[in-house]
Amino acid sequence: MKKLISLVLALALVLAVAVASAASITITHDASYEGATGTTARVYEAYKVFDASYDTLAGENSQAAKDTFDYGTDVPVSYSMATDSPWLSAMQAPGQTWFDVALAADGSKYIVTPKTSAYTTSAHAQAFGAYLEANIPSTAAKTEVTVDGSAATVDKGYYLIIAKDSKDGVTRLAVVTTDATLVEKNTYITTGKTTSQTSYNVGDTVTYTATVFIPSDTALTETDGTGYKAGHGPVILHDKMDSQLTMSSAQFEAISATVDNDEFTGFTTANSGLGDECTFEITIPVTSTLLGKTITFTYSATLNDTAADDTGYVNELFGELNGYKTNPDDQRVYTFDFSFLKDFVGVDDESLTATFELRTTANDASTAIKFNALASGKQEKSDDETGDATITIHDGETINLVGLKAGIYYLVEKTTSAGYNLLDGPVTVTITEASDSTPEHPKHTVTCEGGNISDEGVITVNNNSGTVLPSTGGIGTTIFYIVGGILLVGAAIVLVARRKAQD
């Protein structure tokens, strides 16, 4: 009997038994199950192959020994089959090499006992499960059990348990002589999604990497002439983007995939007529070569010129297979901002103005960023197809520049009102993602060099009136160096000429 127990210990479902007076089967899930909204719970079918009975310990309904499947001679478990059992022909067939089936002396039933040395490895258990699954009688009774659903009341017995409409090839056997809870193994697809960075400028291309893992026991995709067979559908990846993310037709056509770093083309895409607000979908028929594999997709979208807030822009991905849906992978990207105030020192005159450019390279005007002016002193980075690189600001005005990624920028003053000096260099602005930032709650800090910054993060840029002194590098000092050099050369020539005349 202990050899029989090795079969049960090798089951693909983990069996936990609780004390109860009536037999039942409950199926729960393990950590691989995500159970997203809209998921159709997986349903299993339990087929009783043998009847089962056992004796209690010391006259009590104690399951202490049974919980460990270590039955001693005092607690025997016996298996039998009714004379009219639909499983009888399968158990008496030549291909059944795991159990002996013999008619009881009184002819009331068949006694089932394990063959000697038939259950020494998990391979035997898997083989017997596969045999039963391949020989399910057409008239065999079954009980449906829904994952995370109510317990199903059953007779005590030895059960074959398989997924309804999805014969995935995994052996599931259970001895049920009281309430039994089966923990489902990982047979669910999983998805993931990443980007190379988290913050972007408006107009930037955002590249996404999406993955889907297809478990090795997934049912292969099959059709029946009118559509997919029940439980044999394809994997579908649903991708939904916020309106601030735009996928062009060229980007849609450029969606690519790899499996084990090799190009994979066994998928189709659609971006219209979806009816579920998705931006696009990817359909992947499950073939034998994809079992146990991870497919990696790469695609991109553009952060368009409506991305003016710092709350982030979501690209949502979830996978679907035969009614099961993964929880969405919400990959969020976002933009940052900073504000600067113009102060013409010593006056309060809104008619005084200056112009600036925000560059990514201090001395390269071609790197000036274009902005579109919005209401309330806000200017939004454009998609570079529109906008103006010149930022005009009045005395005492504060301008908020939005739509920027983390990085270093240079605020360069181009012109200022008459009587006021241009800044002698750019104001260096550094935007840094905060250490406690999260995709759902992005945070950033702003620092500057060449300007003053308030506790609220507003940079003040001052303009002073007056004349630029020679010490600032004007011609005033340079001319003295030139004239002095000429006088020294002249003196040397005169000195040499006099020495030659004396000789």
C-alpha positions, 0 to 999 in steps of 0.5 A, a space after each residue: 500500500 505504501 507503494 501506492 502512496 508514492 503515486 499520490 505523492 507524485 500528483 500534479 495537484 497538491 492534495 491537502 485533506 481536512 477532517 469532515 464527515 462527507 467527501 468533497 473536492 475544492 480547488 484553489 489556485 497558487 500564486 501564479 493565478 492572477 484572476 483579473 476582472 472579467 476572467 472566466 474561472 477555470 473549471 475542472 472535471 472530476 471522474 471517479 475511477 475507483 470507489 475508496 474506503 478506509 477504517 478509522 483509527 481507534 474507532 475515531 474519525 481521525 485523519 492524522 495518519 491519512 494526512 501523511 498518506 502513511 497507512 499502516 496495517 491498522 488503517 487500510 484503504 481499499 479500492 473497488 469498482 462496481 460491476 457496471 462501472 464504465 471504467 471497467 473496460 479501460 482497467 481490464 484492457 491489456 494496456 493497463 499495467 498499473 492495477 490488478 482488477 479481480 471479481 470479489 468472491 461474492 460477485 458484488 464488485 471488483 477488487 482493485 489492488 496495485 501491481 507489485 513494483 508498479 508505483 515506484 516513480 513519479 513517471 508511473 503516476 504520470 503515465 497512469 494519469 495519461 492512460 486514464 485521460 486517453 481512455 475516458 469512457 463516453 458514459 463516465 460520470 463527472 463532477 465539475 469543480 470551479 477554481 475558487 468556487 464552492 466545494 463539490 460534493 462527491 463519493 469517496 473514491 480515487 479520482 482523475 481530475 482534468 481541466 474542462 475543455 482543455 486537455 492539457 496533458 498534466 496528470 491529476 489524480 487524487 484519493 478523496 475519502 473526506 474533504 479534499 482541497 486541491 491546489 492548482 499548479 501553474 498553468 496560466 499565462 503571465 505577462 510583463 511590460 517595461 520601458 527603457 526609461 520612465 520620463 520623456 520629452 513631449 515628442 519623444 519615441 517611447 519604446 516598450 518591451 512586452 512579454 508573455 509566458 506560455 506554460 508547457 501544459 497549455 492546450 494547443 490552438 485548434 479550430 473546428 471549421 467555424 472557429 476555435 475549439 472550446 479551450 483551444 483558443 490563441 493567446 491574445 495580448 491587449 494593449 491600451 494607450 492613454 490619448 497622450 501616446 500616439 502609435 503611428 501606422 508605421 510604428 504599428 507595422 513595425 511591431 516585432 517579436 523574438 523567442 529565445 533571441 530568434 525572430 518570431 513571426 507566428 502572430 497577427 496584429 489588429 488596430 481597428 474594430 476591436 470594440 474594447 478600447 484597445 489601441 491594438 491586439 496581438 493574436 498568437 496561436 499556441 503551437 508545440 514549439 511555443 510551450 514553455 517559452 517566453 515571447 518578447 515583443 517590441 513596439 513604440 509610440 510617440 508622446 504627443 503634444 497634449 502630454 502637459 501634466 506630471 501625472 503620467 501616461 499609461 500603456 496597459 497590457 494584459 493577456 487572455 487565453 480561453 477566458 482567463 485574463 492576466 492582471 493589467 501591466 500598467 507601464 507609466 511614463 511621464 514628463 516633468 516641469 520647472 518654473 522661472 521668474 524674470 526680475 529687472 532689478 530695481 524696477 517694477 515695470 511689466 513693459 520690460 522684456 527679455 527673451 530666452 531659449 532652453 537648450 540641451 547644449 549650452 552653446 548650440 542654438 540648434 538644440 533649442 527646444 520649441 514650446 507652445 504657449 498655453 494659458 496662465 503662464 504655462 508653456 508646453 514643449 511641442 512635438 518639434 513640428 510646431 512651436 517656437 524656441 523663443 520664450 518671451 518673458 516680462 518683468 515680474 512674470 513667472 513661466 512654467 515650462 512643462 513636458 520635459 524629461 529628467 536631465 540637464 538644460 540650459 536657459 540662455 538669455 538672447 535679448 533684454 530691454 535697453 539699459 539692462 545687461 544680458 546674462 554673462 552665461 546660461 542658467 544651468 537647470 537640472 531636473 532629477 527624478 526623486 528617489 521616492 518617486 513611483 510610477 503612480 506618483 512621480 516626483 522630481 527635484 529642480 536645481 540650478 546654477 547661475 540663478 536663485 531658486 526658491 523653496 517652491 522650486 521657482 528659479 529667479 533670473 535677474 537682469 541688472 542695469 549699467 555698463 559692462 566693465 573691461 574686467 568682464 573681458 572687454 577690449 579695455 584690457 586686451 588693448 593694453 596687452 597689444 600695445 605693451 607687446 609692440 613696445 617690448 618688440 620695438 625696444 629689443 630691435 633698437 637695443 640690437 641695432 645700437 650694439 651692432 653700430 658699436 661693433 
